[in-house]
Amino acid sequence: MFNSLSDRLTSTFKNLRGKGRLTEADVDATVREIRRALLDADVAVPVVRAFTASVKERALGLEVSQALNPGQQVVKIVNEELKGILGGETRRLRLAKNPPTVIMLAGLQGAGKTTLAGKLSKHLKSQGHSPLLVAADLQRPNAVRQLQVNGERAGVPVYAPHPGVSSEFEAATGDPVAVARQGIEEARTKLYDVVIVDTAGRLGVDAELMQQAADIRAAINPDEVLFVIDAMIGQDAVNTAQAFNEGVNFTGVVLTKLDGDARGGAALSVASVTGKPIMFASTGEGLTDFEVFHPDRMASRILDLGDVLTLIEQAEQSWDKDEANRMAKKFADQEDFTLDDFLAQMQQIRKMGSMKKMLMMMPGAAGMREQLENFDEREIDRVEAIVRSMTPHERVAPKIINGSRRARIARGSGVHVSEVNGLLERFVQAQKMMKKMAAGGGIPGMPGMAGPGGFGGARKKQQAAKGKKKAKSGNPAKAAQERAEAEARRAGARKALPTGSAFGGQETDFDPSSLNLPKGFDKFLGK
């Protein structure tokens, strides 16, 4: 969503690198580029003015002039100001002291309220709550059925006493206010601790929409009113947010479709304009493509500083603890890393979701965006198919996989033999790295990271061996004698080799039987 804004800001900050002191002209040029980037991203004009004024004031102050690295200090200032316009601190749901906690969803039609209801219910269920969905949108065709489907997928019950309408030509039946009120009573009776009320929307803001939303709010007295807004609607996002804030006085904002390719800056203006925090973000069509909105982390993503904390949280939620403990013990015991372990790790990573999204959370990912966009998610499926086409013994001892076995594995997994070769080569490298790290050798290829027994130690041993090489004598006669002795030793070594050997050599009375070779092997030696 914010790729264009991120690229513009990152490019702007590159001009500040390496400068020991920033002049007023440098600051003006930087602020000017930031202003253009924000306006191009559809951020509201009042928000841009306040943002750039604050950045310029701080950049010209002692905060930057006395900094050891002024360029990095400006990035820090922009990061903090971005965090401010995004809401400042992370805002959590306020739960009622006496359950159930009532959450009302409001917004325009097409913003994604019904889908969001399913995602929010699944999120709350994963935290140990028992939510109930209430279908109070009786006007949009098949809205009730859509909520029921989302509820089934999330494993959450849906209270829907009225079927709603199946086409735009039918008249709405039932009273949304009464359904919302009855849904809360149903939750109290059956001991659900959270109620999520899905309300109707319109294609645009009108009096009838606001009146219905206000009536439902007055009837159920919700603990939270979440304004669901499409992050792709452009500058109209601010006007719509202000209208809903005046009509229903929402308590928080949910951004949907953050995985889109629109500029999306107007959605970032909502928190600053309305004074209400962004609480959640929807990043895809799946029920798990949903996350708590952290202003500081989103600011870091926009500035290409990464979001490792969210990545860690996702790993903790999806990672099998028993499998993690097993791998940790295996690593500590310095046992061999097998293809079975590799397959198990691949399956754990798949549970975390899209590889592209995970990699884009790494610092500096913007510089690899083109490669990440071209990354084929099906590559993981192909790797898994290759490993599953191996026998259990081959997974434990990949060294036995010869040419014929590789051809069989390629046929079984539907790939080319070169892909099998590539996977095995990468696995051998990973296996070596795991052994080095387990033995305290550090990370191969990382300067200063090699410990005892690591690559750094091996290199030092090689250098020491070179240092111990016998130096040539400065006496010409003695040096000539040393050369003659060395030549004699080499001649003796050549004489010891059999005729026809790959190493060359002279004719000799070499006896193959003295080497205890397998029966019939002597014919290969020319005897």
N, C-alpha and C positions, 0 to 999 in steps of 0.2 A: 504493500500500500504506500509506504513512504520511501520507496527506493529513489525516486527523483530528488526529493528533498534531502535525503541522506547523501546522495552523490554530490549535490551542489554544495552542501555544508562541508563535506570532507575535502572537496577540491579547494574551497575557500581557505581552510585551515592549513593546507599544504604550503601556501605562500608565506606563512608565519614561521615555518620551521627554520631553525638555525640562526634566527635573529636574536642578538644579545639584548637589544633594546628596541621597543616599538615607539615610533613617532606618532604624532597625532594624525598624520596623513595615512599611516598604516592602519590605525584603528578606524578611521573614516572609511577607508576602502573596504575593510573587512565587514564593518556594519552595513555598508551599502550592499554588498553581495549577500549578506544574510537577509536583509530586507527583501531583496529581489527573489531569493529562494523561497521565503515564506509566502510572499504574494503569489508567486507562480504555483505554489502548493495549495492555494485557495484558503489560506489562513485569513481570518477576518481582519480587516484593516485596523480597527481600534486595538486589537490584540498585537498586531505587528508593530504599531507605533509604540505601545507601552513596552514591548519586549526589547526592541532595538534601542530605545532610550535608556533602559536600565542597563543593557549590555555596554553601551558606549560610556555611560557614567562610571561604571565599575572598571572598564578597561583603561580609562584615562586616569584612574586614581592610583593610590599607593599600592593597592592590591596587586597590580601588574608591574608597575615601575620598579618595585623592590623585589620582584620574583626572580629566582635563579633562571627560570625558563619562561619568559613572557608568553611565548606562543602556546605552551601547554596551559598556562594560567588562563588565557582567553578561552580555550576549549572548556576548561573547568567552569568558567563563568557562564558560558552558553549552556552547558549541561545543567547547571543549577537553575538558570532562568527557564529552560525548557521544562524542567521538572515542575517549576512553579505554575506555568500556564496549563500544564496537564493535571493540576490538582494538588500538587505538593506531596501529601502523604497518602499511603494506601488506605482506602476506606473499606471496611468489612461490613457485612450485613449486621444490622441490629436485631437481635433475637428477642422476642417477647419474654418477659419474666414468667408470665402464665401462658403456656402454649394453648392454641397454635399461633405461630408467627405468620402473619398475613402479608403476602407480597403481591402487589398489583402491577401488572404490566400495561403500559400505555404507549401509543405511538401511531404513526401513519400506517395504512395498509401497504404491505410489501416490505416493511422494514425488517421482518423476520421475528415477530413476537411469538408466534406459535412454535416455531422451531426453537427459539430461545427458551421457551417454557420447558421443552423436553430436555435441553442441555442443562439448564439450571437445576431441574429436578434430579437429573443424574449426578450432577456435581454435589448437591446436598446429600443425596443418598450415599455417595462414597464417603462422606464425612460422618456417617452414622445417623443421619436424620431419617424420618419417615414422612416424605412429602406427599401431598395430594394435589393433583391438577384439577382445576375447575374450568369447564368450557363455557365462558360467558360471552363468547363471540358468536352470536346467533344470526349474523347478517351476511358475512362473507361465505360464498358457496363452499361447502365441504370443509369449513374451518373446524367444526366439531370432530369430523372424521380424521382430519389431519392431526389434531391434538391426541386423539385416541391411539393413532399409529405411533406417534412419538412417545406416548406413555408406555405402550407395549415394548418398544425398543429400549426404553430406559428402565423398564421394570417397575414403573410407578403407576398406581391406580388413577383413573380419571373419573371425575364426577360430571356426568353429562345427562341431565334429565330430559333435555330437548335435543332432537337431532339436528336442529338448524335447517338451513336450506341447501339444496343440492344444485341449484342453478340460479343465475342472476334474475330469472324471470319469476321466481317464487317470492312470495311475501314472507317476511321474517315472522316466526312464531315464538312465543315465550317472552318472558321479561328478563333481560340480562341482570338487572338489579336484584331481582328475586333469586335467580340462579346463583349469583355470587353470595348472597346472604345464606341460602340453603347449603351451599358448599362448605361454608365455615361451620355450620351446625353439624354437618356430616363429619367433618374433621374432629370436632369435639367429641362426638358420639363414638367414633371409631379410633380415637386417640392418635390421630396424625399430628405431628408437632409443627409442620410447615404447610401452608396453603398457598398455592400459586394460582392467581386468577388471571386468565387470558381474556382480554377485552377486545372489542371491535375497533377497527381503524377506518380511515377514509383515505381517498386518493389525495386529498388536500385538507387543510385545516378549515373547519366550518363550525357553526354554532351548535348544530345537532350533535356532532361528535363530541365537542367539549362538554355539552350538557350531560350526555350519557356518561362520560368518564367521571364528571364531577358527582353525578348521582350515585354511581357505584362506590366512589371514594367515601362519600358521606355515609353510605349504608354499611360498609364493612370496616371503616376506620383502620386502614392498613398500617402496618408497622413500617413498610417500605413501599414507595411508589417508584418503579423503575421506568425511565423513559428510554425506549428502545429506538435507536436511530441508525439508519443506513449510512455507513461511512462514505458512501460513494455519491451522495446527492448534491455535493458541491456547496456553494455559498448559501443555498436555501436552508442548510442545516441550522444555522444560527437563528434565523427567523422562526423556523418550526419549533426549535427548542424554547425560545422565548414565549411563544404562544402557549405551549403545553405547560410551561412553568407558571404562567399566569392562570391557566385554566384548571390544572389539577395539583399544582405545587409539588412536583415530583421531588424525590429525595436523592436520586442517583441516576446515572446515565449508563446505558449499555451500548457499546459500539458493535455493530454487526458488519459482516463482509469485509473484515480487515485484510483478507487474503486477496482482495480485488486489485486491479491495476490502475485505479483512479488515483488522483492526487491526494484526496482525503484530508487535506489540511484543515478544512472547515470544521470537520468533526473534532479536531483537537482544540478548536476555539470554544466549543460548547461549555467546557468546565470553567474557562475564564469569563465568558460572557454571562452565564447564568449563576455562577458561584456554587454550582452543584458538582460533586465529584464523579468522575468516570469510575465505575465499580467493576465492570466485567467487559470482556472483549470476546467476540466470536470470530474465529480465524479459519473457518471451513464449514463444509456441509455435514460432516460427521458429528455425532453427539459428543464425542470427546474433544472436538476442536473448539474448546472453550477454556478460558483462563481468567483468573483474577487480574484486574488491571493494576499494575504497579507503575506510577508516574516516573519514578527514578529509572526503572528498567527500560521503559519505553523510550525515555530520553537517551539512554545509552545505546539502544538499538538504532535510533535515528542518527546518532553521531558515529555509528559504526564502532562502538566500543564493546559490543557484544552483550549478551544476557546469559551469563553462565549460571546464575542463581536459578533462573527458571528451568534451565536445562537439567540442573541437579535435582530440582523438585520433581520434574517429570520422570527422571530416572528412579527416584525413590518410590514414586507411586506405582510404577509399572514393573520394577525389577523384582524378581523372585529372591527373597532374602535367603532361603535355603540354598539356592543355586549360587548366590553371591558368597555365602559362607563356605560352600564346597570349593569354589574356585580360589578363595583366599587361603584356605588350608592347603590346597594343592600347590599354590604359588609358594607358600611358606616352606613346604616340605621339598621344594625344588623338583617336583615330579614333572614328567614330560607333558607339554601342552599338545593334546591330540586333536584330530579333526572332529571328534565327537564333542570336545570342549568348544571348538571353534563354531560348530553348528549350534550348540546351546547358547553361545554368546550372540550369534546372529538372530536367534529367535527372541532373545531378550530385547535386542535393539529394535526389532520389528514392533514390539509391543509399545514402544515409545512414540510411534507414529512416523510421519514423513521424515526421511533422511534429509531432504532439502531444508525443511524447517529447522531441524536440529543444527545443521551445519551453518545456517544463516544466523544462528544465535552466537556463533563464535566471533571473537574480536577480529576485525579486519576482513570479515566475510564479503564486504562490498567489493573488494578487489578481485574476488573470485566469483562474482555473481554470474558472469556468462558461463563459466564452467559448471556452476551449480545448477543453472537453469537447464543446461544440456544433460545433466545427470539423469540417467534412466533408472527409475525406482525399481524396474523389473530386474535390474542387475542382481539384486539381492535374491530374487526368486531363482535366477539361473545358478548362482553360487550354491544355494541350498539344494537345488536339483542335482548338481554335480556331486556334492558330498553324499547325498542320499543314494546315489547310484553306485557308491563304493560298498564293498563288503565290510562287516565289522572289523575284520582283521586289517584291511587296508586303511581304515580310519585310524587305527592305533599305530600301525607301522607303515606309513606312506612310502618308505624307501623301497618296498617290494613292488610298487606300482611301475611296471615296465611298459614298453611300447604297446603290447597287445592289451594289457589291462587299461591303459589310457584310452585306447580306441574303443574298448567295451564301455567304459564310463562315459565317453563322449556320446556314443549311440544311445545309451540308457537315459542320458539327461537332455538329449536333443541339441547339443552344442558341438562346436568344432573342437578337434583335439588341441588346437593352440590355446583355447580357453581353459582346458583342463591343465595344460602345462603351466599357463600363467598363474592359475590358482595355486598349484602345488609349489611353484617358486616363491610366491608371496607368503604361503604358509610356512615354508622352511625359514624364510627371513624372520617372520613373526616368532617362530619357535626359538630361533637363536636369540632374538631380543629378549624373550621371556626368560630364557636360561641365564643370560647375562644379568638381567635385573634381579632375578631371584638369588643369584650368587653374589650380589652386592657390586656388580660391575657397572652400575649406572645405565643410562640410556645410550645405546650405540649411536655414534654419529653426533653426539651433543658435546661440544667442548666443555671441559671442566666437570662433566657428569660421570666420568669413568672412575669407579672406586677400585678396591682391591680385586684383582682378577679381571678387571674390565679391559676394554680396548686400549685405554690410555696406558695401563700397566704393560700390556703386550708390546706396545710401540716403544716404551722405554726399555724393555728387555732387548728388543731388536737393536736399538741405538747403543745399548751397553755392549752387546755382542760385537757390533761393528767397532766400538771403541777398543775392544780387547784384541782386535786383529793385529797380528805381529807386524811391526813397522819394518820397512826396508832399511838395510844397513847403509851408512854413508860411505863405507869403504868399498871402492870399485871391485877389488878382488873378492871380498867377502860377499858382495851383492851378486857377483857372477856365480859364485859357488852355490848361493841360496837358490838362484834360478835353475841351475843344473839339477839340484836335489829335488826341486819342485817338479821339474820335467820328468825326472826318473820316477817319482811317485805317480804322476799321471799316466806314464807309460805302463807301469805295473798294474794300475787299475784297469786300463784298457785291455791288457793281456788276460786279465781274469774273466773278461766277458766272453760269452760264446760267440762263435761265428754266426753271422746273420742276425745278430741281436739288433734291436732298434737303436741301441746306443753306439753301434759301430764297434770296431776292435779288430784284433789280429786273430789268425788261426790258432786254436788252442785245443788241448786234449780234454775238453770239458765233458764230464760224465753226468747225464741227466739223472741217473738213478741215485746219485748222491744227494739230490734235493728232496727225496721222498715225495715225488709227484704222483698224481693219480695215474692209474693204469692206462696205457695208450697215449699219455700226454706227451711222451718224448718225441712223437712224430712231428709236433709243432716246432721242435727245436732243431730239426734237420738231422736227427740221428735215426 
